[in-house]
Amino acid sequence: MEVMLGGIAAGTAQLLDPMVLLLIVFGTVFGIVIGALPGLSSTMGVALMVPVTFTMTPVQGLALLGAIYCSSTYAGAISAILINIPGTSANVATLLDGNPMARKGRASEAIALATAGSAVGGFLSNGALLFLAPLLAALALRFGSQEFFLLALLGVSVIASLSERNLIKGLIAGTFGLFLAVVGMHPLTGELRFTFDMPELFGGVPLVVALIGLYSLPEVIDGISKPGGTDNTSVMRVHGILRQMLEVFRYKMLLLRATIIGIIVGIVPGAGSSVAGFIAYDDAKRASKKPETFGTGNPEGVVSTETANNAVVGGSLVPMLTLGIPGNAVSAVMLGGLMIHGLKPGPGLFTESAGITYGFILSMFLANLFFVPMGLAVARYGVSFIRTPASILGPLIMGLAVIGSYSLNMSLVEVWIMLAMGMLGYAMKRFDVPREPLVLGLVLGGMAEGELARSLALVQGSVPALVSSFFTRPISLIILALIVMSVFQGVRAYLRSRAKGR
């Protein structure tokens, strides 16, 4: 305890450096821009700034990277709410209720709740990182291949909840997403599958490119094809946000549950913010008194997803700092930034380098504080951007989509993949097939396949032995119970909706 208090005091002293504060402000602004523009992911934003930190002190460099990570994860909600295009993969679940709220003239409320929820999730997860890192790292070590596989299945089980209107269409979309996840190299053998000899597909269908296509192109086609363009009058005003932000505290238990989900998913390597968002959304829907309103503009849907995906930030840094195991792609890049300053992940970070480590963690509290006014300012101008006529706005969005897809790996093939996914997304929207199950399948398919293969390898390929191991491991049992509960609740909601429709 004395070491921790001493480290916090030393870290606080380092934060008083004006240059550190300036870098946090700059990182916050840069992260908001990166996150709000479709195609420019948090990973890209952090990776772009890692070389810049070479000449900085460790606290300055880590504070800059941490600010970009925090603010970019939040900022994707702005474009998700206003134009129905997620800025990053972390904000896909926010589309479900965020954009419907905006279309009903409640854009300011949706942005206020997203901002407040993001800040609360970030603060609480950073608090867990600050005080509970060793305990959470011990929990992460208890996850084996079986737990990772079941966690992926838990995410896939959310498809039932997302497909309440038409379970069959949702299952078809989710299955197709799982098929797309098979494209690329086998996780264990390295065998190439369905790549058509294109190097761009060796690593699988690029998730960010797929998201850009699935959500941007359908919106552009819809906007241009409608007489008079898209009706944006319902989202033209963002006002009274500060007052509306306080409304988030009406959902205290929802905030707590979503934060816990985000932290746990964050410490599990490979899961990611998008998975946390969907699981938290499903949890909020099951606990709600009005689950039938989800997907039509329920504020609880926005609060749950944005709280959870920002809680992942602190959670993903727990195994990175304590074990040297990054929780996701962004923390993997940040691990590189940590090591170029001669810092070795492990318990020594919290003792020998306590001032630097705690200074970095405390800087993220400031980043979560700073992105609130800056994000709201960007949202205000974003609404003005939406007032642009559809005939002009559509080509602008397509231009951003093409630039975002190309800039990931400087590949024209990925632009064509984006366009193909865009046509698929438009067809799905046209025939009322939900796109979110496809995204879930694509995100979790690779994780599920890889962990299943590793689990089978551990039991020499014996399926009965693998199944029995699920019932002898406490964490596996808990996840299995959650899977059964999620599927049961989703099917029951589907049957209820069918009964009401008769």
Summary of the structure (lengths in Angstrom):
residues: 502
radius of gyration: 21.8
end to end distance: 62.6
largest distance: 67.7
contacts: 2000
relative contact order: 0.19
helix: 78%
strand: 1%
